Amino acid sequence: MFTDFIDGPFWTFSVSVFAIGVIWRLISIIRLGVPGDLAVPREDGGAGGMRTILSRFMARPAVRKRALLIVVAGYMFHVGLFALLFFAQPHIDFYVDRFGVPAWAGMPRWLFILTAEITFAGLIMAWLYRVMHPVTRMLSGIGEHTASWLVFFVMLTGCLALLEQYDSLRVLHFFLVELLLIYFPFSSLMHTFTFAFSRNYTGATMGRRGVDA
């Protein structure tokens, strides 16, 4: 009964909350608009925005020098999580089954396990930095810690579900994923989508003034 609920109605509910919440948050940002700029533009704002979006994927030398640990941890976690979400074979099979998309090539099992270990290490390093560094500790609230631990347990139960010996592990993993989907639009995890807006705004504004942001 519980398994049917998790695989059926609760899945539909969680996906609906995620989709509606994300769309609502993005529309709210777009509706805010931007203040008018009466200065004569020195450069095209669109080019400056795109440049900033792309350039921010690489940490600047000064940042790498002063905070190398968190930079490395960030790459380990974000790149690893992207690979797990879209190239782990169990996830590909799930997308094909639930959404009817065409299948694509996934990672071999050994690479999946290695990527998961790297991603775990990056997440743990980033969280330890958050609680140990005086500035990030002060800036972090219950929401940031909740997001980190929820993602951690989603990944942990996903790895345990690979054993494929107990269906309860798969159900637990799926249940935590659904909780994450519900929590996502109302948390700092929304930066998955909003980072492009903030980078574009900064880059476009500075670009119009002739500043390389």
Solvent accessible surface area in square Angstrom, and as a share of the most:
residue,aa,sasa,rsa
1,M,200,0.89
2,F,119,0.50
3,T,47,0.27
4,D,98,0.51
5,F,93,0.39
6,I,0,0.00
7,D,35,0.18
8,G,28,0.27
9,P,83,0.52
10,F,27,0.11
11,W,32,0.11
12,T,84,0.49
13,F,111,0.46
14,S,0,0.00
15,V,43,0.25
16,S,46,0.30
17,V,30,0.17
18,F,48,0.20
19,A,41,0.32
20,I,120,0.61
21,G,6,0.05
22,V,10,0.06
23,I,99,0.50
24,W,145,0.51
25,R,70,0.25
26,L,35,0.17
27,I,85,0.43
28,S,43,0.28
29,I,55,0.28
30,I,110,0.56
31,R,202,0.74
32,L,149,0.74
33,G,48,0.46
34,V,108,0.62
35,P,103,0.65
36,G,74,0.71
37,D,55,0.29
38,L,182,0.91
39,A,63,0.49
40,V,129,0.74
41,P,69,0.44
42,R,198,0.72
43,E,62,0.28
44,D,96,0.50
45,G,12,0.12
46,G,50,0.48
47,A,49,0.38
48,G,0,0.00
49,G,0,0.00
50,M,108,0.48
51,R,89,0.33
52,T,3,0.02
53,I,27,0.14
54,L,109,0.54
55,S,50,0.32
56,R,84,0.31
57,F,101,0.42
58,M,131,0.59
59,A,23,0.18
60,R,118,0.43
61,P,94,0.59
62,A,67,0.52
63,V,75,0.43
64,R,93,0.34
65,K,178,0.75
66,R,217,0.79
67,A,22,0.17
68,L,105,0.52
69,L,94,0.47
70,I,49,0.25
71,V,19,0.11
72,V,61,0.35
73,A,0,0.00
74,G,20,0.19
75,Y,83,0.31
76,M,46,0.20
77,F,27,0.11
78,H,100,0.45
79,V,95,0.55
80,G,6,0.06
81,L,42,0.21
82,F,118,0.49
83,A,22,0.17
84,L,13,0.07
85,L,71,0.35
86,F,86,0.36
87,F,81,0.34
88,A,0,0.00
89,Q,75,0.33
90,P,62,0.39
91,H,49,0.22
92,I,0,0.00
93,D,77,0.40
94,F,55,0.23
95,Y,45,0.17
96,V,52,0.30
97,D,114,0.59
98,R,81,0.30
99,F,112,0.46
100,G,64,0.61
101,V,53,0.31
102,P,114,0.72
103,A,76,0.59
104,W,90,0.31
105,A,89,0.69
106,G,28,0.27
107,M,27,0.12
108,P,65,0.41
109,R,137,0.50
110,W,166,0.58
111,L,57,0.29
112,F,18,0.07
113,I,75,0.38
114,L,79,0.40
115,T,15,0.08
116,A,4,0.03
117,E,103,0.46
118,I,74,0.38
119,T,0,0.00
120,F,31,0.13
121,A,38,0.29
122,G,0,0.00
123,L,13,0.07
124,I,77,0.39
125,M,51,0.23
126,A,28,0.22
127,W,63,0.22
128,L,74,0.37
129,Y,47,0.18
130,R,74,0.27
131,V,39,0.22
132,M,136,0.61
133,H,63,0.28
134,P,84,0.53
135,V,75,0.43
136,T,37,0.21
137,R,124,0.45
138,M,149,0.66
139,L,128,0.64
140,S,17,0.11
141,G,35,0.34
142,I,147,0.75
143,G,26,0.25
144,E,48,0.21
145,H,46,0.21
146,T,50,0.29
147,A,5,0.04
148,S,19,0.12
149,W,104,0.36
150,L,28,0.14
151,V,13,0.07
152,F,41,0.17
153,F,88,0.37
154,V,17,0.09
155,M,16,0.07
156,L,63,0.31
157,T,7,0.04
158,G,17,0.16
159,C,40,0.24
160,L,73,0.36
161,A,19,0.15
162,L,25,0.13
163,L,100,0.50
164,E,143,0.64
165,Q,131,0.58
166,Y,139,0.53
167,D,84,0.43
168,S,77,0.50
169,L,36,0.18
170,R,88,0.32
171,V,9,0.05
172,L,82,0.41
173,H,31,0.14
174,F,17,0.07
175,F,56,0.23
176,L,25,0.13
177,V,36,0.21
178,E,0,0.00
179,L,60,0.30
180,L,31,0.15
181,L,34,0.17
182,I,41,0.21
183,Y,56,0.21
184,F,26,0.11
185,P,0,0.00
186,F,124,0.52
187,S,14,0.09
188,S,55,0.36
189,L,28,0.14
190,M,3,0.01
191,H,90,0.40
192,T,71,0.41
193,F,75,0.31
194,T,25,0.15
195,F,62,0.26
196,A,34,0.26
197,F,72,0.30
198,S,66,0.43
199,R,55,0.20
200,N,63,0.32
201,Y,101,0.38
202,T,59,0.34
203,G,2,0.02
204,A,22,0.17
205,T,29,0.17
206,M,52,0.23
207,G,0,0.00
208,R,70,0.26
209,R,124,0.45
210,G,43,0.41
211,V,74,0.43
212,D,105,0.54
213,A,16,0.12
